[in-house]
């Protein structure tokens, strides 16, 4: 599963913490599930752009996050996702290609029905 949530408008400390917390909770509850954390997935974009002294754009990050959705079974959606243009686009993409969308709390309670 891939984690989906708000990044824009939060501080790096806030979004890194949010995504890391959800990832840790999923791994604790379901140790055999592969979790795609967009923060970890996109670290290389930030590093590559630093090397060429250029700022990575929202579109750079979204390209990677949207492309990775086709390789997961579904999205685990954080509560703040509805406040995020990018998260809404990820959910729309996942839905359109037949992926499951899970509410984070329901998922962690073991409700794997989408």
C-alpha positions as CSV (number, residue, x, y, z in Angstrom):
1,X,0.0,0.0,0.0
2,X,1.0,3.6,-0.5
3,X,0.4,6.3,2.1
4,X,-1.5,9.3,0.9
5,X,-1.8,12.6,2.7
6,X,-1.1,16.3,2.8
7,X,2.4,17.8,2.4
8,X,1.9,21.3,0.9
9,X,1.3,23.9,3.6
10,X,2.9,21.8,6.4
11,X,6.5,22.2,7.7
12,X,8.9,19.5,6.7
13,X,9.0,18.3,10.3
14,X,5.2,18.0,10.3
15,X,4.8,16.0,7.0
16,X,7.8,13.8,7.7
17,X,6.4,13.0,11.1
18,X,2.9,12.3,9.8
19,X,4.0,9.9,7.1
20,X,6.6,8.2,9.3
21,X,4.0,7.7,12.0
22,X,1.5,6.1,9.6
23,X,4.2,3.9,8.1
24,X,5.3,2.7,11.5
25,X,1.7,2.0,12.5
26,X,1.0,0.0,9.4
27,X,4.3,-2.0,9.7
28,X,3.5,-2.8,13.4
29,X,0.0,-4.0,12.7
30,X,0.8,-5.7,9.4
31,X,4.5,-6.7,9.3
32,X,4.2,-8.5,6.0
33,X,2.7,-5.5,4.0
34,X,5.0,-3.5,1.9
35,X,4.5,0.2,2.6
36,X,5.4,2.9,0.1
37,X,6.1,6.1,2.0
38,X,6.1,9.0,-0.5
39,X,8.6,10.9,1.7
40,X,11.1,8.1,1.3
41,X,10.2,7.5,-2.3
42,X,10.9,11.1,-3.3
43,X,14.0,11.8,-1.3
44,X,16.1,11.2,-4.4
45,X,14.3,14.0,-6.3
46,X,15.3,16.5,-3.6
47,X,18.9,15.3,-3.5
48,X,19.2,15.3,-7.3
49,X,17.9,18.8,-7.6
50,X,20.3,20.0,-4.8
51,X,23.2,18.7,-6.8
52,X,22.3,20.8,-9.8
53,X,21.4,23.8,-7.6
54,X,17.7,23.8,-8.7
55,X,14.5,23.6,-6.7
56,X,12.3,20.5,-7.3
57,X,8.8,21.3,-8.2
58,X,5.4,20.0,-7.0
59,X,5.1,18.4,-10.4
60,X,8.4,16.5,-10.0
61,X,7.1,14.9,-6.8
62,X,3.6,14.2,-8.1
63,X,5.0,12.4,-11.2
64,X,6.8,9.9,-8.9
65,X,3.9,9.5,-6.5
66,X,1.3,9.0,-9.3
67,X,3.5,6.6,-11.2
68,X,4.0,4.4,-8.1
69,X,0.3,4.0,-7.5
70,X,0.1,1.5,-10.3
71,X,2.5,-0.8,-8.4
72,X,0.5,-1.0,-5.1
73,X,-2.7,-2.6,-4.1
74,X,-4.2,0.6,-2.7
75,X,-3.8,3.9,-0.9
76,X,-4.0,4.3,2.9
77,X,-5.5,7.8,3.1
78,X,-4.6,10.1,6.0
79,X,-7.3,12.4,7.5
80,X,-5.7,15.5,6.1
81,X,-5.7,14.3,2.5
82,X,-8.9,16.1,1.7
83,X,-7.1,19.4,2.3
84,X,-4.4,18.5,-0.4
85,X,-4.6,19.0,-4.1
86,X,-1.9,16.4,-4.6
87,X,-3.5,13.8,-2.3
88,X,-6.9,14.3,-4.0
89,X,-5.1,13.7,-7.4
90,X,-3.5,10.5,-6.0
91,X,-6.9,9.3,-4.8
92,X,-8.6,10.1,-8.1
93,X,-5.8,8.3,-10.0
94,X,-6.0,5.2,-7.7
95,X,-9.7,5.1,-8.1
96,X,-9.6,5.4,-11.9
97,X,-7.2,2.5,-12.2
98,X,-9.1,0.2,-9.8
99,X,-7.0,0.5,-6.7
100,X,-8.5,0.4,-3.3
101,X,-8.7,3.5,-1.0
102,X,-8.5,2.8,2.7
103,X,-9.2,5.2,5.5
104,X,-6.1,5.1,7.7
105,X,-8.0,4.4,10.9
106,X,-10.1,1.7,9.4
107,X,-7.1,0.1,7.8
108,X,-5.2,0.1,11.1
109,X,-8.2,-1.5,12.8
110,X,-8.1,-4.3,10.3
111,X,-10.9,-3.2,8.1
112,X,-9.4,-4.0,4.7
113,X,-12.6,-3.5,2.8
114,X,-12.2,-0.5,0.5
